[in-house]
């Protein structure tokens, strides 16, 4: 049995923008979504 899919729009949650237009403009302009970690101590390395 084949399943059908309906695409109702495009959305994005991203470090370069939380809507499609902003993200696309930032990607085209070479804006990086990478930054330093500041919300917690990243100096501790945990290996699982």
N, C-alpha and C positions, 0 to 999 in steps of 0.2 A: 504494500500500500504506500503510495506517495504522499508525503506531507507537504502542505502548502505554507508558504511564509509570506507575510505582508510587511513590507518596509514602510513605516509611517513617517519617517523623518530621519535626520542625522543629528547626533548629539555627541558631546565630548566632555570629559573631565580630564584635564591635563595640566601639567606645570606651565605650559605656554599659553593657556587660555581655557576658560570653562564654557565657551560657546564656539561654534564652528568658525564663525567669521574671525574672531580674535585669534584663535589658534592658527588658522590658515595664514593670516597676515604675519604673525610672529614667526611661523615656520619659514615662510618665503623670505622674510627679512633676516633670517639666521639667528633669531633670538633663542638662547639656550634655556632649557628648563632646569638646568643643574645649578645648585647653589650649596653652600656650606650647611651642614646640619647644625641647627642652633637650639632645637627644642629638647634635646636630651644629650647626655654625655656620650659622645661617639668614640671616645678614646679606649673604651673597654671592648675588646673583641671577644665575642662568644661564638665558639664553633659547635655546631650540632652534628 
